[in-house]
Structures are given as structure tokens and as C-alpha cells.
Amino acid sequence: MFKKITVDNWREPDEISSLFINVPLDEWISIILEPNLREAVPIEIKKLFEVARGALVYGYFFYPLYTLGLEQLFRVAEAAVTRKCKTMEAPPAICKGDFQKKVKYLVELKVIPNQKEDIWNAIRGLRNIASHPQDQSILAPGEAIGKLSRIADEINSLFSNSSSY
């Protein structure tokens, strides 16, 4: 279980966080701030990424924010795929289509290599689970932060200087 926020405790670390964080807080925050999006990534994607990463930072004070931040990262990844499809002048049916169609389109154009299609489909599946919850899921901070780095890498690859990974 996680803490119930009150007027008295909202500025205090969540006790569960202390079970997982065994480095100084500044070092912990630095780990979360390390993954960055490249210059070539569109600003609207960078803003979405920053909000998701901010939720991970504040997970120290309210443990469920690690999960919420990660769930938002899945949506950021979808927004990045949508933006890349528009940049590639995909047909409107693709741009307005579902995440899977967009990924397939980018794989066909070799923007996403065939061997990365499974990764993007896993992100899509996790986004679906996060967007249609039946209960609150709670993830370990390390899991969320590991995926932060991986998703940042995948988004960066979409917008590398060349049109492929």
C-alpha cells in the first residue's frame, strides 16, 4: 500500500520509496534526469516527456507517481510515433489510425527496423493496459526508471538525423 496524502505529510517522502532508494536523493534524481531527448525530437514530444519524467522525480514523495509517470511515457511514445508518421507524410488513415497501424507503417518505411517492431508493440500493449485500468497498478521505481531510459532511446531513434534507426 502507499501513503494517503494529508496536509501534514505531503512534503514527506513516501515510506515505500525509502525501501527502494539506497543512494542519496540528489544521486537518485540525477539518475532520473539522465535520459534526455535529442535536439531533433519535436518540442511537443519533449514537453510530454518532461511531464512524465517529472512524475517519476516526485515519486519519491508519493510512490504511485512512478507508475503514473511510466504510464505517461507510453503515451509519449505513441505521440512520438504519430508525429513521425505526420513528418513522413503518412496517409490520413494512418495518422488518425491506431498505434499498431502507425508502427506498421514506420516499419514498412524502415524508420523502425523489423527487429524493433516487437518493442514498439510491447509499448503499445502496455499503453493500452495503462489507459484502460481496472485497478491501480504499482511498479517498483527501478522498473519505471529503466523503461524511461529505453523509451527515450526509442523516441530518439525515431527522430535521428537519418530516416531510420
URJOZI-V689113 format. One record per pair of residues at least 12 apart in sequence whose ideal C-beta (glycine too) atoms are under 7 Angstrom apart, sorted by the first residue. I is the first residue (numbers start at 1). J is the second residue. D is the distance in whole Angstrom. If there is no record, write none. Layout:
I	J	D
I	J	D
This chain:
2	14	6
2	16	6
2	63	4
2	64	5
2	138	7
3	15	7
3	62	7
5	62	6
13	60	6
13	61	6
14	60	7
14	61	6
14	62	6
14	63	4
16	63	4
17	59	7
17	60	5
17	63	6
17	141	7
20	140	6
20	141	5
20	142	7
21	60	7
21	141	7
25	60	7
28	60	7
29	57	6
31	145	6
32	53	6
32	56	5
32	57	5
32	145	6
32	148	7
35	148	5
35	149	4
35	152	4
36	152	7
37	49	6
37	152	6
37	155	6
37	156	6
38	156	5
38	159	6
40	159	4
40	160	7
40	161	7
41	155	6
41	156	7
41	159	5
42	83	5
45	76	7
45	79	6
45	80	5
45	83	6
45	155	7
48	76	4
48	79	6
49	76	5
51	72	7
52	69	5
52	72	4
52	73	5
52	76	6
53	69	7
53	148	7
55	68	5
55	69	3
55	72	6
56	69	4
56	144	6
56	145	6
56	148	6
59	141	6
63	138	7
64	136	7
64	138	6
66	139	6
66	141	5
66	144	4
67	137	6
67	138	6
67	139	5
67	144	7
69	144	6
70	139	6
70	144	4
70	147	6
71	130	4
73	147	7
73	148	6
73	151	5
74	123	6
74	126	5
74	127	4
74	130	6
75	127	6
77	123	5
77	151	5
77	154	7
77	155	6
78	99	5
78	127	6
80	155	5
80	158	6
81	99	7
81	102	5
81	103	6
81	106	7
81	158	7
82	95	7
82	102	6
84	106	6
84	111	6
84	158	5
84	159	7
85	102	5
85	105	6
85	106	7
88	109	6
88	111	7
90	105	5
99	124	4
99	127	7
100	121	7
100	124	6
103	117	6
103	120	4
103	121	6
103	124	7
110	164	5
111	158	7
111	163	6
111	164	6
112	165	7
113	164	7
113	165	5
116	165	7
119	154	7
123	151	7
